[in-house]
């Protein structure tokens, strides 16, 4: 639009940006009419700027808009510029119930008011040889502030409306322009006009006017350009970064760097593997005593499936969206201020307690990671914690002595295969229940393999030296605790990691991962594996994006060893 020789109507002209525009355009010799709800405020501006005019207008009232528009056309037939500037801003929380009055106030003022007033004046403006319509939108129409969600949405809608109208008015005398302020020091939304972080109204108007006088469709001052530039397919990253900064320091025009993002497995409701998805999430941050790890491998476990299904809701309550996984191994990329024992670049394995390890990055307390022995492969290291500590606890629970005869059910699963080897290291005779195809592996590790199924109890008795069985480690459930009791094994010599009902019935032990969870125990087990004294069979490796297939395989409960997700290509 041209900057001189106009007759201009500015809504919201009594305060803030509207007042600044009115003064500046009046000073350039334009006839300026300011409109607003508070006639007293308007008259103050008029008194300060002789020759300016004011009209009372409730932009929320459709009938009043029509009456005022007709009066303006009659009184000011030279009117050729409409500057839609009126706006209100209310804080809200769209994660909960909203105040419908505040929602309606913003929509009626910021969006419908501008649409209605423009519609009432557009035919007159088209009759002028050179005319313009401007909309004071906001950079929040591109990148919203979450705590002003409805306000941001109205500005996004106004941006869309302006583009449509610009297209519809092409070829006419009417130019449609959109003004997108950054954070400007006004009282809008309870703001502070003197906030040093804000751009002053005068500075904003001084930078705005030359752009307004050009052919630009969008008037965006320099500090606001970052918001416009970050729209598009990856805009949510910038939205997250912007809102995180707002939470920490309040409104600002400082440059915002998009937050780095991670990818993680999540689910939004209980269900089968089909509720799992891989999504982008903000990069986790290590706590003061924590580490951030780029994950090279992460084991999956039956407990993950049980939690996701909702079966264990009482024991493991879940808030959505929820992640999955506890085990991980990877490279430290950042550490908290209080961390002394680890640094970026260290190769570690460990666990998290917030179900978030099935991801490209995970944050955990430094007390829950240990250094990875160089000879330990990534997939083995990433699968060691949950199964390894469950096996460690199971063996410790039955207190085996050299020569004791111990049955292990599920002997080639993730936990069972480790328990078999730990028991052999203690000198126990191990009777290992497994399918025939896995007997060779068990025999090579010094165990006595026995096929499960009909007649299992008899075959155990036949395999046991002198027919005696001293203890049982159950990693499978499905009635094996009952069988152990039937064989006369004392309850205190039975441990199950899965059949909690049977454990309660017979008062057996039910110690699992948490009973042994410590960096010391994990480090000891990692050392045994690195030295070749314990083997961790890896049944399958899946890319992170194939998480559903990985759990389908796990849920068959027929794998020999661990299933591991590999977020990226890794080498030993």
N, C-alpha and C positions, 0 to 999 in steps of 0.2 A: 504494500500500500504506500501511497505517497504520504509524506510526513507533514505537509503543510496544506492549507487551503481546504480543510475538511470540516464537516459538521459531525461530531463524534459522540455517540452514546456509550458510556462506560458503566456497566453494572458493577456493584461492589466498589464504587468509587470513593467511598468515605474513609476507607482505611487501607493499609498495606500496599500491595502492588497496584491495586486500582487507583488509590490516591496518588501514588508515585507517577503512574502513567498519565493521569489527568493533569497533574502539574506540568510535567514535561511537555505534553502535547499542547497544552494551553500556552505555554511559553513560546511555542513555535508558531503561534498565530492561528491555531485551530479554534473553532467554536466547540467547546466541550460541555456536554451535559452529563452529570453524574447521577446515578440512580442507586437507591438502596433502601433498606428497611428503616434506618434511623435517620430521620430528617434533620435532627440536631447535629449529628456528625457531618452530614452533607453540607449543611449551612456554614459550619466552621470552615470547611475547605473552600466553599464559594467566597466567603468573606476574605480569605487569604489570597484569593485569585479573582480580582474584579473582572467581570465579563463572563465568568463561568456560570452555568445554571445547574439547578438540582431538581430532581423529581423523586417523590416517594414511590417505591415499588417493592412489593413483596413477591419476589421471584418464584415463590412456592405456590402462588395463587394464580391458577390458569385464567380465571375471569379478570383479575386485576391486570394481568399481562395484556390481555386484549384491549382493555380500556386505556391503559397507559400508552400502548403502541399507537392506537388511533389518535390520541391526543398529541403525541410527539410528531406524527406525520403531518397533522394539521398545523401545529405550532412551528415546526422546523422542517419545512418541505425540502430544504437543502440537505437533510440528514443523509449521509452516504457511507458512514462507518459505524458498525456495531461491534463493540468489544465486550464479549461475554466473559466477565471476570468474577462474578459473584461465586462464593464458595464457602462451605462450612466443613469442618473436619472434627470427627469424634473418635476417640480411642475405642477399640472393640477387641473382642477375643473370639475369633470364629471357631475356636476349639470347643466352645460352649454356647449356651443360650445368648441371644442378642436382644438388645433393647430396640424393639420395633420402631419406636418413635424416633430414635437417633438414626436408624437405618433409613427410614422414610425421609427424614429431614435432609440427609445428605443426597439421596437420590433426587428428591424434588428440587433441591437448590442447585446442585452441581451439574446434573444431567438434564432432567426434564425442564427446568427453568430456562436453560440455554436453548434447548430444542424449541420450546414453545415461543420464546421471545423472537428467535430467529425466524421461525415460521410466520410469525405475525408481521415481520418487517421485510421479509425477503423480496416480495413483489415490488415494494417501494424501492428497495435497494437496487433491484434489477433495472429500475427506470432511470437511475442516475448514470451519467456517462462514465464515471470511475468510482467504484465502490469496493468495500471490503468488509468481511466478517472475520473476526478473530475469536479464538477460544483460548482462554487461559486454562490449559490442562495442567500437567505436572509430569516431572520425570518419574513420579510414582505410578504413572500410567504405563510405564515400560517395566520398571523394577519396583514392585510394591514393598511397602513397609507392612509387615504382618500385623502389627498392633494397630494399624489404620487400614484394615483390609477393605472395608466398604468404601472408604474415601478413595483408596487406590483403584478399586474396581470402577468407580464412577469416572475417574480420569481416563482409565483405559477405554471405557465405553465412549467417552467424549472424543478421544483420539480416533476411534473407529468411525464415529459419526462424522467428524470433520473430513476424513478421507472420502467418505461416500458423498458428502455434499460438495466437496471440491470437484469430484468427478461429474456430478450432476450439473454443476454450474459452469463447467468448462464451456468456453465459447460465449459466455455472457460477460457483462462488465464487472462482475463481482469476483473478487479475489478472496479465497478462503485460506486463512493462515492459522497456525496453532502455536501458541506460546507455551513453552515447557520449562517452568522455573525449576531451579535446584532448591536447596534449603536456603530460603530468604528470611531475614529477620522480621517477622510479623507476629501478630497475636493469633494467627490461625492455629487451631488445634491446641490452644493454651501455650503457644510459643512465646519466646522472649525476644522482642525487637532488638535488644542490645546483646544478644548472644554472640560472642566473638567468633564462634564457629560458623555462623551464618553469613551469607552474602547480604550486605545492606541493600535496602530497597533502592537507594540512589545509585549505587554501583550496578545493580542489576538492570535498572532502566537505562542507564548510560550505555551499557554494553548491548542491551536489547534493541534500542532504537535503530541503529544502523542496519541490523539484520532485518528488522521489521520493514525498513524502507527498501529492502531488496526484493527480489522475486522469490525468496525462500518460502517454502510451504511450512516448514517447521522452524521456529525461532528457538535455538538452543545455545545458550552461552557456553563458554569454554569449560567451566567446571562441571557442567551438566552433560557434556558429551559422552562421558564414560557410561552413563546409564542407557543412552540410546544405542551405543555401539555394542552393548552386551546382550541385546535381544537376539533371539534365534534359537536354534536347536539346543544349545548348551546354556540357555539363559538361567536355568534354575541354579546352576553353580554360582552365578553372580548374585542371584536373589538370596541364596543362603549366606554368602559372604557378606553382603550388604546388611542383612538383618542381624548377623552375628556382631558386626561392628556397632550397629545401632544399640544392641543389647548391652555392649560393653561401655560405649562412650557417649551414646545419645546421638541425635541428628548431627550430621557432618557433611561437608562437601569434599573431604579429603579423598584422594584416589583410593579406590577399593580394588584389591586384587582378588580375582575369583579364588574361592577356596579349592584346594586340591580335593579330589573326590576319590573314594574307594568304591569297590564293588563288593557286595555282601549277599549272602543267602538270607532271605527273610520269608516269613509267612504272616498273613493278616487274619487268619482264622484257623481253628483246629481242623485237621483233616488228614487225608492221605498224601502221598508224594506230590499230588497235583496242586497242592496249595503252595508249594515251594516256588520261589522265583529269585532271580539274581537282579539286584537293583543297585543304582548308584546312591551312595550315602556320603555325607561329609566325612572327610578323613578323620579317624579317631585321634584324640589328643592324649598323650600320656599324662598321668597325674604327676604331682611333685615327686613321688617315689616310684613312678612307673616308666615303662618303655613302650615305644611304638615299634612294631615288628612288621616288616614286609613278609607276608606268608609265602613260604615255598611249598609247604605240604600241610594238610590238615586231615586227621583221621575222622571218620564218622563212626558212630556207635549206636547200638540198639536203644540206648537211653534217649538219644535224639529223636528217634521215631516215636517212642512212647510219649515223650513230652509233646511233640507236635500233634499227636493224635488226640490229646486231651485226657488220656487214660489216667495220667498222673497229675491232674490239675490241682488236687488238694495238696499234694506233696511238692509240686513245682508250679505254683501259680504263674500265669503268663500274662503280660500286657502286650498288646499289639501296636505296631508290628514287632515281631520277635525275630531274633536271629537264631542260629543253630551252631552247635559245636563248642567243644572245650579244648581239644588237642590242637597244637600247632607247632611248627618249626619254621624258622626264617631268619632274616637278617635285621638287626636293630637299625632303625633309621632316625630315631630321636629318643632322647631320654629326659626325664624330669629333673628339676633343679637339685633335688636331694639325692639323685642316683650317683653313686661313686664306683660301683663294681662293673658297670656296663657302659659302652660307648657306641656310637653309630659305626656300623660295619661288623660288629660282633655277630657271630652265628650262634643262635640259641634254639632251645626247645622249651616248651612250657605249656601252661594252661591258663584259661580265663574262666571266670565264674559267671559272666553275664551272657553266655551263649552267643558268642560273636566270632568264633574262630574260623568259620567257613566263609572266608572273605579274602580279599587281596591284602588287607592290613588289619592288625588287631592291636589293641592297647591292653596292657596287663601290668599289675604290680611287679616290680623287679624281684620281689620275693617268690614269684611264681615262674621264674625262668632260670635255666641253667645253661652253661656253655655247651654247645654241641661238640662232642669229640670229632676231630677231623675225619676219621674213618667211618663215621656213622652216616649212611645215606639219608638224604632229605626225607624221602617217603617214610622210612623207618622212624626217623626222629619225630616226624609230624604225627605219627600214629601211636606214640609210646605212652602218653600220660594216662588216659582213662583206662584202657585195657591193662596197661602195665601196673598201675597202682591198684586196680581191682585184683589182679593176680597176686600182687605183693601182699595186700591185706588178707586175701583168702588163705594164702599159705601161712601167714603169721597167725591167723585166727585159730587154725587147728594145731598149731605148735608141733609140727612133725619132728620125730626123732629119726636118726639113722636106722634103717631097717623097717620102719613103719610101712604098712601097706595102705596106700591112699588111692581112692577112685576119683577120677576127674571126668565129669560129664561135660559134653561139649568140648572135647579135648583138643580139637584142631581149630576152634574158633579164636577170635581175637584175644580173649582172656584166657581160655583154656590152654591154648598152645604155649602161652608164657608160663602159666601155673605149672604145667607138666615139667618144664625145664627148671624152674626154680625149686620144685620138689626134688628133682633128681640131683640138683646141686647140694641139697641137704641130706642126700643119702637115702631118700625114701624110695620104696618100690612103688611104681605108678601103674595103675590099671587105667588105661585111657579108652573111653568110649568114643567111637568114631565109625564112620562108614568105611567099608573095606578099601575103597580107593585111597584112603589116607593112612592106612596102617603102616605102609613102608616108611613114611616120614616119622611116625611115632617110634617105630622099631629102631630107627637110626639114632634116636635121641634117648634110647635106653628104657623106653616105656613098653608095657605089655598091652598091645592093642586088643580091644574087644568090640565086636560089632554090637550096636544098639538095636533095639527092636524086641520082638517076642523072644522070651527066653534069656533076656539080658541078665537077670539076677542069677540064674543058674550058671551062665558063662562067667560071670564075675567070680562066683565061688570056685569054679573049676580053674580059673586063671590065678587065683590068689595062692601064694605059697602057704601050705598047711591049711588052706581054706579060710584063713583069717583076714579080715579087713578092719583096719584101725581107724580110718578117717575118710571123709568124702568132701571134695570141693565141687560144688554144683554151679556151673556157669550157664546152664540151659533151662532149668525149670522142668515143666512137663512131667511132674510126678517123681523126680529123682530123689527128692528129700524123703518122700514116703518110702521109697525103696531102700534108702540108707537106713532108716529106722527099722524096716523089716529085716535087714541084715544084722541088726543088733548093734549098730554103731552108736555110741553114746551121743546125745544131742550136742554136747560141748565139743565134739570132734567133727561136727558137720558145719559147713559154711555154705550158704547160698547167696549169690549176688542178685538173684532175680525172683525167687519164689518166696515173697515176704509173708504170704498167708500161711504157708507151710512152716516157715520159721517161727511165726507166732504160735501156731498150733503145737509144735513140738518143742518150742523154746530152744531151737538151734541158734547158731550164730548167723548173722546176716551182714557181715562187714564187707564193704565195697570200697570204691575209689576214695571216698572222703576219709576213710579210716587211715589210709596210708599217704594221703596227699601232703607232700612236702618236697621242697627243692632237694633236700638231702636224699630222700628215697629215690626221687626221679633221677638224680645224678648218679646214684649207685647203680640203678638199673641201666642207665645209658652206658655206663662204663662196662658193665657185664656184656651188653650187646656189642659195644665197640671192640671188646677183647675176644669176641667169638664164642663166649660161654653161653649166651642165649641168642637164639635166632628169632627174629620177628618176621613171620611169613607175610608177604604182601599179596593179597588175593587179587586186587585190581586197583588201577589208577584211573581217575576220571578228571577231565577238565572241570573247572568250577561251573561252567554253563551246563554241564551234564549232571547236575546234582540230583535230579529226579531219577535218572537211570542208576546212579550210584546207590541211592536208597532202595530202589526196587531190588537190586541185587542183594543188598544187605538184609532186606526184610524176608528174603527166602530162607535165611538162617542155615545156609548150607555151604558158606564160604570157608576156605581154609586160610585163616589169617585175617589181616586187616584190609579194609577198603579205604583208599586215600583220595582226597580231592587235591588237585594240583592247580593252583590259580595261575601259574605261569610255567613256561618251560624251565626245567631245572636240570642240573647235572649233579653227580655225586661229589 
